[in-house]
Amino acid sequence: MIRRVVSLLAATAACVAAGVATAPGAAADRVRDGQWALQRLEAEKVWRITRGEGVTVAVIDSGVDANHPDLIGQVLPGADFVDGRTGDGRRDLDTEDSHGTGIAAIIAGRADDASGVAGLAPGVKILPIRATSGPGGFSSTEQLAKAVRFAADKGARVINVSLATTFTDANVEAAYRYALEKDAVVVAGAGNDGDTANQILYPAGYPGVVAVSAVDVNGKIWPRSQHGKQVVLAAPGVGIYTPSPNGKYASANGTSAATAYVSAAAALVRARYPHLTAGQVINRLIKTAHGAAQGWDEYYGYGIVYPYRALTADIPDGPRENPLLNRPGVTWPSGYTPQAAGDQGSRDESSAGGVLVVLALAGLGVLVLVVVLVVVVLVRRSGRKGPPPGPPGTPGGWGPPPGGYPQAGAWAGQSQQQPPPGWGPPRP
């Protein structure tokens, strides 16, 4: 379940939702019993620490039905950048499968009763932003760029984008850079064509964005998940209950749902550690993922998101910068680089000045080298050393662990277990 949104300006296929099977008349209490992802992600333990209160998650999608029983009281006024028909985004005009409402429910569905879809972060508020016109996609990249900037300007700490497209332009890229500069954690689905036309889609392929693949109840990668250098984390995305039109529920497959679970995990971390920057939140999610000790691979990224450990592990805050901005092989398609900004003029007037600058820098380099040598000598003489680095991928380090993530991909301590009680296909 991910919207593969493609601009009508681009000569590519329209958006799709993968593997959605409506369950006519499915009882809401039975839906709750079938939410295996909440069991695998240890939601009950997580909720004893935080439910995400005080955090706003923007859902850029088809709008969100604020009157759905699972979302009453959870949805803030937002915006509609398609045609204004939803007013403030609190209506879902996707008549096919209520995609935006489903994503919002996975993130923030009410957990104060025993029925319907409960979100992993039921204390957060959803900022609904309509940027797609339902199954037909969006008509221009301008409206998508406006949606991203709106989310950032409204203070969304997390921006969920369960959308994917082959099309990108400088305007949209600039909007995502703006959101990252505003300290938002941007989470996006990797895509659902990994078994056929696997390629990097956007915004998952942008630097700084948390791209998510999907796994099943046993932690195995869903075969259709997009894979590649852009993938950062994996999350449940197979057999996921979501609200669908006319009061029904559906069982969906795809990286849309997986994206929502990672967005919820990021929101929980932001609620528990409000002083952390977006980059430090991402670091915590990476370092605590299932399988993080084995390192990265192109299917699971750094591992399966593990929210309870992300909330409880003893990890230094680390640098404030987003660790995903300079990943090998992940670049802005427009060719933008941070170094490209700035004044490039007056080169022909600065030849003499350039020589002086070079000499000054060389002198500074010598001075730094002398200082370093003195410090090294003093440290050796004192006999004192810093703490040894921890094992790769364990709490205590910063940044991506080295190595490769094994394809087994099972949940820690739960390899090859039977599905949890209550899991099964939709029931009438």
C-alpha positions in Angstrom: 0.0 0.0 0.0 1.8 3.1 -1.2 0.6 5.7 -3.5 2.8 5.7 -6.6 2.1 9.3 -7.5 3.1 10.4 -10.9 2.6 13.9 -12.3 0.3 14.1 -15.2 3.1 16.1 -16.8 5.2 12.9 -16.7 4.7 10.1 -19.2 4.5 7.4 -16.6 1.8 5.3 -15.0 -0.8 6.7 -12.6 -0.6 6.1 -8.9 -1.5 2.7 -7.4 -2.2 1.1 -4.1 -0.7 -2.4 -3.8 -2.4 -5.4 -2.4 -5.5 -3.8 -0.8 -8.3 -6.4 -0.2 -11.5 -5.0 1.3 -13.0 -6.9 4.1 -16.8 -6.2 3.9 -18.4 -5.8 7.3 -15.3 -6.7 9.2 -16.0 -6.0 12.9 -13.8 -3.3 14.4 -12.9 -5.3 17.4 -11.7 -8.2 15.2 -9.6 -5.7 13.3 -7.8 -4.7 16.5 -7.1 -8.4 17.2 -5.5 -8.7 13.8 -3.0 -5.8 14.1 0.1 -8.1 14.3 2.4 -5.1 13.8 1.5 -3.6 17.2 2.5 -6.9 18.8 5.7 -7.1 16.9 6.6 -3.5 17.7 5.7 -4.0 21.3 3.2 -1.2 21.4 2.0 -1.9 24.9 5.5 -1.5 26.3 6.0 1.6 24.2 2.8 3.2 25.5 4.0 2.9 29.1 6.8 5.3 28.1 5.0 7.7 25.7 2.2 7.8 23.2 3.6 10.7 21.3 1.8 13.5 23.1 2.8 17.0 21.9 4.1 15.9 18.5 2.4 16.8 15.2 2.8 14.4 12.2 2.0 15.8 8.8 0.4 13.3 6.4 0.8 14.4 2.8 -1.7 12.3 0.9 -5.3 12.2 -0.3 -6.8 14.0 2.8 -7.8 12.4 6.1 -11.3 11.7 7.3 -11.4 13.4 10.7 -14.8 11.9 11.4 -13.7 8.3 11.2 -14.2 6.6 14.5 -10.6 5.6 14.8 -9.4 9.2 14.3 -12.0 11.4 16.1 -10.0 14.1 18.1 -6.8 13.2 16.4 -6.8 15.4 13.3 -5.9 19.1 13.1 -7.0 21.5 10.4 -4.7 21.2 7.5 -4.8 22.2 3.8 -5.9 21.1 0.4 -3.4 21.9 -2.4 -5.2 20.0 -5.2 -8.5 21.8 -5.8 -9.6 23.0 -2.4 -12.6 20.6 -2.3 -11.6 19.3 1.2 -11.1 22.8 2.6 -8.6 22.1 5.3 -7.6 18.5 4.4 -10.0 16.8 6.9 -11.9 14.9 4.2 -10.5 12.0 2.2 -11.5 12.1 -1.4 -9.8 8.8 -2.3 -12.9 6.8 -3.0 -10.9 3.7 -3.9 -9.3 2.9 -0.5 -9.1 6.0 1.7 -5.3 6.0 1.5 -4.7 9.1 3.6 -7.1 8.0 6.3 -5.4 4.6 6.5 -2.0 6.1 6.9 -3.2 8.5 9.6 -4.8 5.6 11.5 -1.7 3.5 11.4 0.2 6.5 12.9 -2.3 7.9 15.4 -5.5 5.8 15.5 -7.2 6.0 18.9 -6.1 3.3 21.4 -8.6 4.2 24.1 -10.9 1.4 23.3 -10.6 -2.2 22.0 -11.9 -1.8 18.5 -10.8 -0.4 15.1 -7.3 0.4 14.1 -5.0 1.7 16.8 -2.0 3.7 15.9 1.5 3.1 17.1 1.6 6.7 18.4 -2.0 7.3 19.5 -1.0 10.5 21.3 0.2 12.5 18.3 -1.9 14.9 16.2 -2.2 14.5 12.5 -1.8 17.5 10.2 -3.7 16.4 7.0 -2.4 17.9 3.7 -4.1 16.9 0.5 -1.6 16.8 -2.4 -3.1 13.9 -4.4 -6.4 13.7 -6.2 -7.0 10.0 -5.3 -6.1 7.2 -7.8 -5.4 9.8 -10.5 -2.3 11.2 -8.9 -1.5 14.9 -8.8 -1.7 17.4 -11.6 1.5 19.4 -10.9 4.6 19.3 -8.9 3.8 22.8 -7.6 1.1 21.6 -5.4 3.3 18.9 -3.9 6.0 21.5 -3.2 3.5 23.7 -1.5 2.3 20.8 0.6 5.8 20.0 1.9 6.5 23.7 2.7 3.1 24.0 4.4 3.9 21.0 6.6 7.3 22.5 7.6 5.9 26.0 8.3 3.2 24.5 10.5 5.8 23.0 12.7 5.3 19.3 11.9 8.1 17.4 13.7 7.6 14.4 11.3 6.4 14.5 7.7 4.9 11.2 6.4 5.0 10.9 2.6 3.5 7.5 1.5 3.9 8.6 -2.1 6.4 7.7 -4.7 7.1 9.0 -8.2 9.8 8.8 -10.9 9.3 12.5 -11.6 11.2 15.2 -9.7 12.2 18.8 -10.3 14.2 21.5 -8.6 11.1 23.1 -7.1 10.0 19.9 -5.3 13.6 19.2 -4.2 13.9 22.7 -2.8 10.7 22.1 -0.8 12.1 19.0 0.8 15.4 20.7 1.6 13.4 23.4 3.2 11.6 20.9 5.4 14.9 19.3 6.4 16.3 22.7 7.2 13.2 23.3 9.4 14.3 20.2 11.5 11.5 17.9 10.3 12.0 14.1 10.1 10.8 13.3 6.5 9.8 9.6 6.0 8.8 8.2 2.6 8.0 4.8 1.1 10.6 3.2 -1.1 8.0 2.0 -3.5 6.2 -1.2 -4.6 7.8 -2.2 -7.9 10.9 -4.0 -6.5 10.0 -7.3 -8.1 9.7 -5.7 -11.6 10.8 -2.2 -12.4 12.9 -1.6 -9.4 14.3 1.9 -9.4 14.8 4.8 -7.1 11.6 6.7 -6.6 11.1 10.1 -4.9 11.0 11.5 -2.3 12.5 8.3 -0.9 15.6 8.9 -3.1 16.4 12.3 -1.8 19.3 12.8 0.7 18.2 13.2 4.2 14.9 11.4 3.7 14.2 8.1 5.7 13.3 5.7 2.9 11.3 2.6 4.2 10.9 -0.9 2.9 8.2 -3.4 4.0 8.4 -6.7 5.9 5.9 -9.4 6.8 4.9 -10.9 10.2 8.2 -13.0 10.3 10.4 -10.0 9.4 10.9 -11.1 5.8 11.2 -8.5 3.1 8.0 -8.1 1.0 9.2 -9.1 -2.5 7.7 -6.1 -4.1 9.5 -3.6 -1.9 11.8 -1.2 -3.8 15.5 -1.8 -2.8 18.7 0.1 -3.3 21.1 2.6 -1.8 18.2 4.8 -0.7 16.7 2.4 1.8 17.2 3.3 5.5 14.8 1.3 7.6 12.2 -1.5 7.2 8.9 -1.8 9.0 5.7 -3.9 8.9 3.9 -3.6 5.6 2.2 -6.9 4.8 -1.4 -7.7 5.9 -1.9 -4.4 7.6 -5.5 -3.4 8.5 -6.5 0.1 7.5 -9.8 1.9 7.3 -11.4 1.9 3.9 -14.4 3.7 2.4 -18.0 3.1 3.7 -17.0 2.1 7.2 -15.2 -1.0 6.1 -11.6 -2.1 6.8 -9.0 -3.5 4.4 -5.9 -5.7 4.6 -3.1 -3.9 2.7 0.4 -4.7 1.5 3.0 -2.1 0.7 5.6 0.4 1.8 2.9 3.0 2.6 2.0 1.2 5.8 5.6 0.6 6.6 6.3 4.3 6.2 3.5 5.2 8.6 5.0 2.9 11.3 8.4 4.5 10.9 6.8 8.0 11.1 5.0 6.9 14.3 8.3 5.6 15.8 10.0 8.9 14.9 7.2 10.8 16.6 7.5 8.7 19.7 11.2 9.5 19.9 10.5 13.2 19.4 8.0 13.1 22.3 10.4 11.2 24.6 13.5 13.3 23.7 12.2 16.7 22.6 15.7 18.2 22.7 17.0 16.0 19.9 17.3 17.3 16.4 15.8 15.5 13.4 19.2 14.1 12.6 19.7 12.8 16.2 16.2 11.2 16.0 17.2 9.4 12.8 20.4 8.3 14.4 18.5 6.8 17.3 16.2 4.9 15.0 19.1 3.6 13.0 21.2 2.5 15.9 18.4 0.7 17.7 16.9 -1.1 14.7 16.6 -4.9 14.6 19.7 -6.2 12.9 21.6 -2.9 13.2 24.7 -4.7 14.5 25.0 -6.5 11.2 25.0 -3.2 9.3 23.3 -2.0 6.1 21.9 -3.7 3.0 19.8 -2.6 0.1 16.6 -4.4 1.3 16.4 -3.7 5.0 18.5 -0.6 5.2 20.0 -0.6 8.7 17.3 -3.0 10.0 13.7 -3.2 11.1 12.5 -0.3 13.2 12.4 -1.1 16.9 10.5 1.8 18.7 10.8 0.4 22.3 14.6 0.2 22.1 14.7 3.6 20.4 13.0 5.0 23.5 15.1 3.2 26.1 18.6 2.6 24.7 21.5 4.6 26.2 22.8 6.4 23.1 24.7 9.7 23.0 22.9 12.4 21.2 25.6 12.7 18.6 26.0 15.4 16.0 23.0 17.6 15.3 23.2 17.1 11.5 21.1 14.7 9.5 23.3 11.6 9.0 21.5 10.8 5.7 22.5 14.0 3.8 25.8 12.6 2.5 25.1 9.0 1.9 27.1 7.3 -1.0 25.0 7.0 -4.1 22.1 9.1 -2.8 22.1 12.5 -4.5 19.7 15.3 -5.6 18.6 14.5 -9.2 18.9 18.2 -10.1 22.6 18.1 -9.2 22.2 20.4 -6.2 25.0 20.2 -3.6 25.4 22.4 -0.5 28.8 23.5 -1.8 27.2 24.9 -5.0 25.6 27.8 -3.0 27.4 31.1 -2.5 29.1 33.8 -4.5 31.2 32.6 -7.3 32.2 36.0 -8.8 35.3 38.2 -8.8 37.6 35.3 -9.6 39.7 37.4 -12.1 40.3 40.1 -9.5 41.6 37.8 -6.8 44.8 36.1 -8.1 47.1 37.9 -5.8 44.6 37.6 -2.9 44.2 33.9 -3.8 48.0 33.4 -3.3 47.8 35.1 0.1 44.9 33.0 1.1 46.7 29.8 0.1 49.8 30.8 2.1 47.7 31.7 5.0 45.8 28.4 5.0 49.1 26.5 4.6 50.5 28.4 7.7 47.3 27.5 9.6 47.7 23.9 8.6 51.2 23.8 10.0 50.0 25.4 13.2 47.2 22.8 13.6 49.7 20.0 12.9 52.0 21.2 15.7 49.1 21.5 18.1 47.9 18.0 17.3 51.4 16.5 17.8 51.7 18.3 21.2 48.3 16.9 22.2 49.2 13.4 21.1 52.5 13.5 23.1 50.7 14.8 26.2 48.0 12.1 26.0 50.6 9.4 25.6 52.6 10.6 28.5 49.6 10.9 30.8 48.7 7.3 30.1 45.0 8.1 29.8 42.8 7.0 27.0 39.2 7.6 25.9 36.5 4.9 26.2 36.9 2.1 23.7 34.3 2.2 20.8 31.4 -0.1 21.3 30.7 -3.0 18.9 29.4 -1.9 15.5 25.7 -1.2 15.6 25.2 -1.3 19.3 23.9 1.6 21.4 26.6 4.1 22.1 28.0 4.9 18.7 26.9 7.4 16.1 26.0 6.8 12.5 25.5 3.8 10.3 27.1 0.6 11.5 29.5 -1.1 9.0 28.9 -4.5 7.5 25.9 -6.1 5.7 22.5 -7.0 7.0 21.7 -10.7 6.5 18.8 -11.6 4.3 17.1 -13.7 7.0 15.7 -10.4 8.3 13.8 -12.1 11.2 12.8 -10.1 14.3 15.3 -10.3 17.1 14.5 -13.3 19.3 11.4 -14.2 17.2 12.9 -15.9 14.1 10.4 -18.2 12.4 7.8 -17.9 15.1 4.2 -18.5 14.3 2.1 -15.3 13.8 0.8 -13.9 17.1 -2.7 -14.7 18.3 -5.4 -13.0 16.4 -3.4 -12.6 13.2 -5.2 -13.7 10.0 -6.8 -12.4 6.9 -9.8 -10.1 7.2 -12.8 -11.8 8.5 -16.5 -10.9 7.9 
